[in-house]
Amino acid sequence: MAEPLLELDRVTILRDDRPILDDVSLSVARGEHTVILGANGSGKSTLVKLIAHQVHPLGGAGVRVFGRSNWDV
């Protein structure tokens, strides 16, 4: 089975000591179409910022894009 395009493993993001995303896991396979839907304030933008590495999860939670957790840009 191919490496997932995107993989989040038990990710938690805090803002002002409040959980914005709490224990979120997600796996998106290559070629799979995925939509992010939710009410205002539900964490959609935070999820996109997490994927873009603009915010960072707590502890040892994993975020892997294209099979990599770190990028040297």
C-alpha positions, 0 to 999 in steps of 0.5 A: 500500500502506498504512503498516504499523501497526508497523515495526522496522528492524534494532533492537538493545537492550543490557543490561549490554553484552549484546544482548537483541535483536540486529538485529531487523526486523519489520513488522506491517500494519494489520489483521494479527494477530500473536503474540509467542512465545518461551522465557523470557529470549528478549526478548518483554518487551523487545520490548513495552517497545521498542514502548512506548518504555520502552527505546530502540534503539542507533544509527539503528535505526528504530521506527515505530508508526502511521507515526511514530517520535516522539510528543509526549505 
